[in-house]
Amino acid sequence: MAKILIDGREVEARPNENLLQACLEAGVDLPYFCWHPELGSVGACRQCAVKQFANADDKRGRIVMACMTPVTEGAIISVEDPEAKEFRGEVVEWLMTNHPHDCPVCEEGGECHLQDMTVMTGHRERRYRFDKRTHNNQDLGPFVKHEMNRCIACYRCVRFYRDYAGGEDLGVFASHNNVYFGRHESGTLESPFSGNLIEVCPTGVFTDKPFSKMYSRKWDMRGAPSVCGNCSTGCNTIINERAGKVKRTLNRYNDDVNRYFLCDRGRFGHDWVNAPTRLRSAGYVIEDSMTPVPAQAALDRFAQIATAGSIVGIGSPRASLESNFALKTLVGEGNFSTGMAEPEHSLVKLAAELLAASPARIATLHEMEASDGAVVLGEDVTATSPRMSLALRQIKRTAFNKAADGARVPHWMDAAVRTLGQDTISPLFVVSPAATDLDGFAHSALRAMPDDIARLGFAIAHKIDASAPEVSGLSDEDSERVATIADALLTAERPLIVSGLQYASPALLRASANIAAALAAKGKDAALAFVLPEANSMGLALMGGISLDAVSQLAGSGQGGTLVVLENDLSRRLDAEALDALLSKFGNLVVIDHSVNPTAIRSQLAFPSTAYSECGGTLVNYEGRAQRFLQVVYPEAPLQVGWRWIRDMAEAAGFEHVPQWGDLDEVIASISAEIPALSRIGEAAPDAHYKLEGTPVRSQPHRISGRTAIRANISVKDIAPPYSPDTPLHSTMEGSYTTDMPGTLVPFYQAPGWNSEQSLNRFQQEIGGEMRGGKSGVRLLDDAPASGVNAYYGDIPEAFVQRDGEFMLLPEYRVFGTDEMSMMSAPIKERAGPAYIRIGSAQAAGGMVELVLNGKSFPVEMRYDPSLPPGVATLPPHMVARAFSAPGWATMRIQAAQTAGTENVA
C-alpha cells in the first residue's frame, strides 16, 4: 500500500489504482461521470479535477484529472482546493448548458448520479439563457427507454455496450456539442445485456421502460436483497416493491458473482409475479371443476385423501431448499423426487460429484474474467447462463492487460489498454455444434457434434498429461486442434474449463473434469465450471431424491396414492403420453404452486404458494454457493410459502413426523442437521433475529410516504406495518441502516450525498472488492475432499456417425424464450423470437415442415442455417416439442403445400 496525503490527511492507497479510486476508498466526496469501476478511465468528462502538489514546499500545484493520475508513494493532493473546486463547478456548468430542467418528471429523479454530483460541486444556479440542443429519441425495444436530451456525453453507454459487452448496434454519432448515443435507426437493442445501460448511464438518457409504466420514486419503494431464479448463475439482485407489486429488479453487487451487471432476462424477467395467472386461492374439484375454497377446507380435503394410500412428492429445482426439504420430510426420502426427469436428473448429480471430487477450483464469475486461457466445451453459455458469457468475454481484456503490462500502462487506463491490445489474440476457445455469440471473441470457434466434442476434450486431457486416457481415431485436423488448445491451457497461468448440460452428454462433463485434473497434475491453478439447468439444480443434487422416471416406477408397484407436486410444471419435463401415464397411476394430484400452469390445471387440490418476492429461502448456484433471498412483498392470505403449506397439510392429516416449524430459521436448522452436504446453509445470511445497532435493518429510505394514502379507498385509518418472522428486515423506514451492515442484507444503496447506485462505493471495502459487511452466501463444495489429480475418467464415446435419411436434432437454448418463469413476463415474451427449427441441409429452403421425433409429429417452421453441418438441426426446447431436451434422431417431411412431394430432409 502507498501512503498519500488528501487535504492534509494521510491515507493508504493501492499503488495499482488511480487517485479517484483512492479518494473514494478513503471516503472523500469527489465527483465523477465517465469513470466506472468496471470500465476504467478515459478522462472524458473532466469532473474529477484535483490539485496535485509536487512536494510539501509546492504551494501552487497543478490541476490533474484524478481518474487519469496513478497513485504514487507520497502523493499530495487537494480536493478542497478553491481552484480545483472552481474548475469542477465550471465543468458541471458547461455540461448542464444543454441538460433539460426536467428533474421532477425524469425517472432518474431522486436517484440520479448527475443530481448528486451537481449538488456536490455546489452548482445551484444556471446562468445559461439560450436555446438548448435537442434530439429525437428512439424506440429501443421493450426494455430500455431513450431520452437523448439528458445526455452529458460521458461515453459510459457505448463503452459498456460495445467494449465490455460486445454489442454492435449502439454507437456514438456526430461530434463536438452534438453527439448522439443510439442506434443507426430505431429498433430493439440486440445485446442481452442492454438493461445495464439503465444503471451505467449517470443521467436519465436510458431508463427502465417496464418500470416507467408503474413508476414510483425510490423513496416510496421497499427493497430487499434477492437472488435471480432464471438460471443457475445465482446473480444477486435487489427487488423493489410498492403497494404489493414488484416494480423493478436492480443489480446487487457480489464481488464473486455478478459484480456490477445483470443480464436482461434476470433484470426484466420478474413481471410474472404480478401476473393475473398467479394462483391466489386454494381450491379443489367440485362437480368436475376446480372451485376456490377457504384454506382450511382445502387442508381438510388433503387430510381425507392423504389416508387413501402412500404419498409421493415431486420437488422442483426452481423452488427453495426449504420447501423442497419440507416436502421430502412429508413423503419420506424414498418417495421424494427432485422433479427432474432423465437424463437431466443423473447429469445434475454427476456434475455435482465431478465438481466436488475435482482437484481444480470451482470457478466464480470473477475468476472467469481473470482467466488467461479458457475452453468452452459443448455449451452455448450465452443462452444458458448469459451473465457467465459476459464474464467470459472479459478474457480478451485479460489478454489486453498483458500487452499493457509490457508497456507499463495501468489496467484502469481503458482506452490505452484497448489500443495496445487491439492485435492480441484471445485465449478463449469455443467448441460447439452450432454458432454462439462468443464465437466472435474467441481465438477459434470449432464445430463438432456433442460426442465428438467429448472426444476432443478427452484428447486434450491426454495431450496435457499422458497418463490420462488416450483417444484413438482422431483426424490430423482434430489432432492439430487438440494440440493448439492444450498448449494454450498449459501456457496460461489461470486456465479455465467450462461445460454444461445443454446436450445431455455425461461424456462432455467427464472430459471437462479430465482436462481440469490433467492441468492440476501439471501444477496449474485450473478452474472448472458446469452450467446447470435451473436456479436450484445444485441444491436438489445435494439434497438427493429420485428422478421423475422412478416416480412412475413407484406408482407402478402399487405405492402410488396421492401425488404432491411442488412448484413444478411436469408438462415441461415429460411428453404428453408419459405425463398422462404418470398421473393415471395416482388417485389424487395435489399441487402447491404460485402460478397456474398445465400441471396445476389438472390437479384435484391446489394450494397457492408465494413467489420468491413474497418469501425468504435459499438457492444453491452452479458453483455450490448457497444464497438467501429475502421477502419484499407481504402478500395477503391465503398465500404462504410452500414449506408452510406442507407443514399445515401434515398437521391437518395428523402426520407427527413433520415438525411444526415456526419460521424459516427453524427449517434451515432442520436441513443443516439432517443433510450433511447442506449443513452450512445457515451461514448464507444472518437469521431473522439479527439486529444492527440493536434494531432491525430498515428496508425503506427515510422519505417513504403514502402508506395510508395507498389504502384511502379502503380506510383512512393507518394500519400496522406488515411483519414476517422469516426476515431480519423491518418493513418500514424505522430501523438501522449503515454502510457496514452485512452485505447479504443491503436492501438499497444510499449514502449521504450519494443517492444513485453509485453509492455502492460506500459499501465496499475497496472499489471492486468485497462488501464491508462480508461476502454473500457460502460455498458448500469447497470442503469436499478431492479424489486426487490422477482420477481420470475413461468412458470415451465413439465418434459421431451420420445416419442415412435422418438428422440429429439438438436442443437450442435461447436467452429469451426457453426459460419457464421469465417467459410469463410481458417484456421478455415480447423480446422472444418465433420458434423454428434450424437445419444445415442445403435443400431446406424454408417454410412449414412436419418434424417426426420419437415417433411423434410436430408442425414447425424450418430455416436453413449454413453454419450448421449437414444432417444437423437445432430446435428450442419447450417452444415446439414438449419435453424435448436431449439430442435425438429425427426426420422431416416437407409439407405438400410448400413443395411437390413429401421427401425426407436429412
Helices and strands as residue ranges (DSSP letters): E 2-6, E 9-13, H 19-25, E 49-53, E 62-65, G 66-68, E 76-78, H 82-95, H 113-121, E 144-146, G 148-150, H 156-158, I 159-164, E 171-173, G 176-178, E 180-182, H 196-200, E 206-208, H 209-212, G 218-220, E 222-227, E 236-242, E 245-251, H 264-268, G 271-274, E 283-286, E 289-292, H 295-306, E 311-314, H 321-331, G 333-335, E 336-337, H 344-357, E 361-362, H 365-369, E 373-377, H 381-384, H 386-393, H 395-406, H 414-420, E 428-432, G 439-441, E 444-447, H 450-464, H 476-491, E 495-500, H 506-521, E 527-531, H 537-543, H 548-556, E 562-566, G 570-572, H 576-584, E 588-593, H 598-601, E 605-608, G 612-614, E 617-620, E 625-629, H 642-653, H 664-674, G 676-678, G 681-684, E 697-698, H 707-710, E 729-730, G 743-745, G 757-762, E 778-779, E 807-811, G 822-824, H 826-831, E 837-839, E 847-853, E 856-864, E 872-875, E 888-894
